[in-house]
């Protein structure tokens, strides 16, 4: 069993587990994106009301978070190819 290629059914099981893991990761990314959008909207309201100190750079960090989540999603799509 240590030499040679593993049986096809074992490889298929491994591939299915891998795909399920990627799918679960993407589910959590989507949920986290919705939470980030909710945070973004709330912060915009507070910023318009003048409740957020000017030294806090929350907009830049939020857009960076969106970019990172998009890049992880693109990476996951390429991993499934």
N, C-alpha and C positions, 0 to 999 in steps of 0.2 A: 504494500500500500504506500510505502514511502517513495517508491520510484514510479516514474511514469505519470500520465495524466489521470486526474480523478474521474470517476464515472460521470456521465452526462447528467444524470438526475441530481447528483450532489452539486454540480456546477449550477444547475437550474435553481436549486434551492438557495444557494448562495446569492445568485443574481436577484431572486425575488426578495430576499431579506434586504439586500442593498437598495433595491428600488423602494421598498416599504420605508426604509430609513430616510431616504431622500424625500419621499412624499410626506412623512411626518415632520421633517425639518421644514419643508415648504409650508405646511399647515401652520406651524408656529410662527414662521416669518409673516404669513398673511395676517394672523391674529395680532402680532406685534405691530404690523403696519397700521392696522385699524386703531390700535391704542395710540400710536404716534400721531395719527391724523386727529384723533380726539384731543390729545395734548396740544397739538398745534393750534387747533381752533380755540381752545380755552385760553392759551397764552396770547393769541391775537386779541381776544376780547379784553383780557387784563392789560395788555400793552396799550390798547386804544383808550382804556380808562385811566392810564397813567399809574398803574399799580406795580409795574415791573421796573426795577432800577435800570438805568441806561448802561451800566457797566456789565450787565449780564448779556452775553452774546448767544442767546437761545436760538435765534433764527438761523444763524450759520450752523450751529450744531444739529438742529433739526433737519436742515437740508442735507447735511453730511450723512445723517442717519438714513434718510431716504435713498441717497446714492449708494450707500453700503448695502442696504437691503436689496436694491435693484441688482447690484453686482453679484451678490450671493445667489439671487434667483437665476441670473444668467449662467453663473457657474454650475448650478444644479441642473439646468437644462442641458448644458454641454456634457455633464457627467452621465446623464441618462441616454445620450446618443450612442 
